[in-house]
Amino acid sequence: MRAVACIEWDWLERMRTTSVTRYHLPSDTFEDLHDAGMWVSRETVRPTRAEPAGDLVEALRQDGVELRLMRRLMPLWGIRDTSLHASGIRLRNAQGWQPNPSTVPPRLRALMERGMGQNMERPGTR
């Protein structure tokens, strides 16, 4: 096993049926943020290739990622205080998300303040 990915049960059907495109980007302008493997480009980048990602559950399996289904993701919030390499950038989409602003990492707080993710539909909210 290479990694573990956790999603809420309410997102499983969406993960199975949503079309996702994988974009291949030239690496010349990207720089490492030295923050959980994130890389950014400060210039506009055009994909060199785009392809459908296909069955996401199967793609994770083939990449050695263990997919775990949970009723709620919020119990994972404390993992950020451990030595494990973990990303919770999309926890704002989790059911029950009510962050305490003083405990939200600065980069995520900046995204929240700019309103990113505000229009994302959560399962069961239609």
Wavefront OBJ file of the C-alpha trace (Angstrom):
o trace
v 0.000 0.000 0.000
v 1.345 3.391 -1.026
v -1.289 5.658 0.509
v -4.753 5.763 2.049
v -7.591 7.921 0.715
v -10.727 8.442 2.791
v -14.097 9.626 1.528
v -17.536 9.838 3.066
v -20.003 7.144 1.984
v -22.238 9.915 0.597
v -19.533 10.735 -1.975
v -18.939 7.191 -3.277
v -21.557 7.254 -6.040
v -20.300 10.634 -7.196
v -16.755 9.327 -7.272
v -17.869 6.411 -9.408
v -19.936 8.460 -11.872
v -18.235 11.850 -12.167
v -16.104 12.433 -15.228
v -12.636 13.716 -14.305
v -9.983 14.868 -16.760
v -6.272 14.375 -16.119
v -4.200 17.257 -17.501
v -0.520 16.828 -18.314
v 1.336 20.113 -17.783
v 4.862 21.193 -18.724
v 6.953 21.396 -15.550
v 9.321 24.275 -16.445
v 7.444 27.058 -14.597
v 6.326 25.094 -11.531
v 7.971 25.573 -8.153
v 7.807 23.394 -5.057
v 5.959 24.993 -2.132
v 7.711 22.561 0.241
v 4.250 22.009 1.702
v 2.844 18.479 1.401
v 4.018 17.987 -2.177
v 2.265 20.994 -3.671
v 3.702 22.677 -6.759
v 2.474 25.949 -8.311
v 3.114 27.978 -11.416
v 2.824 31.740 -11.252
v 2.393 31.826 -15.022
v -0.427 30.607 -17.224
v 0.232 27.005 -18.207
v -1.367 25.187 -21.128
v -1.829 21.421 -20.933
v 0.254 19.344 -23.303
v -2.338 16.580 -23.134
v -5.740 15.921 -21.551
v -7.281 12.503 -21.043
v -10.243 11.101 -19.128
v -9.177 9.634 -15.797
v -11.746 6.850 -16.134
v -12.864 4.783 -13.156
v -11.399 6.674 -10.181
v -11.841 3.801 -7.727
v -9.946 1.454 -10.059
v -7.278 4.096 -10.752
v -6.627 4.403 -7.007
v -6.394 0.603 -6.693
v -3.914 0.394 -9.571
v -1.787 3.121 -7.973
v -1.630 1.190 -4.696
v -3.959 3.543 -2.824
v -6.293 2.011 -0.249
v -9.731 3.644 -0.408
v -11.535 3.818 2.928
v -15.179 4.765 3.244
v -16.272 6.603 6.369
v -19.584 7.895 7.648
v -17.926 11.249 8.395
v -14.407 12.593 7.740
v -14.268 15.030 10.622
v -12.653 12.489 13.001
v -9.599 12.756 10.709
v -9.142 16.483 11.458
v -6.646 15.727 14.246
v -4.301 13.853 11.903
v -2.787 17.193 10.902
v -1.236 17.370 14.378
v 0.706 14.133 13.868
v 3.905 13.301 12.026
v 1.943 11.554 9.251
v 1.969 13.088 5.793
v -1.702 14.008 5.376
v -3.766 16.389 3.304
v -7.148 17.642 4.426
v -7.540 20.469 1.937
v -10.982 19.260 0.954
v -12.244 18.679 4.484
v -14.249 21.870 3.993
v -16.569 19.680 1.868
v -17.045 17.168 4.689
v -20.337 16.895 6.496
v -20.148 18.676 9.825
v -17.304 20.994 8.759
v -17.197 23.896 11.201
v -13.583 24.984 11.462
v -12.281 26.972 14.356
v -10.451 29.787 12.495
v -7.527 29.674 14.920
v -6.845 26.002 14.088
v -7.161 26.230 10.297
v -3.775 26.175 8.523
v -2.888 29.628 7.103
v -3.026 28.563 3.429
v -6.443 26.975 3.856
v -7.661 30.000 5.848
v -6.582 32.252 2.944
v -8.586 30.127 0.487
v -11.613 30.235 2.755
v -11.354 34.015 3.110
v -11.281 34.363 -0.688
v -14.458 32.267 -0.832
v -12.967 29.345 -2.702
v -15.121 26.264 -2.394
v -18.152 28.229 -1.225
v -20.283 27.165 -4.190
v -19.415 23.491 -4.032
v -22.491 21.336 -3.648
v -22.414 18.820 -0.837
v -24.238 15.495 -1.119
v -27.742 15.611 0.308
v -28.105 19.397 -0.080
v -30.112 19.460 -3.295
l 1 2 3 4 5 6 7 8 9 10 11 12 13 14 15 16 17 18 19 20 21 22 23 24 25 26 27 28 29 30 31 32 33 34 35 36 37 38 39 40 41 42 43 44 45 46 47 48 49 50 51 52 53 54 55 56 57 58 59 60 61 62 63 64 65 66 67 68 69 70 71 72 73 74 75 76 77 78 79 80 81 82 83 84 85 86 87 88 89 90 91 92 93 94 95 96 97 98 99 100 101 102 103 104 105 106 107 108 109 110 111 112 113 114 115 116 117 118 119 120 121 122 123 124 125 126
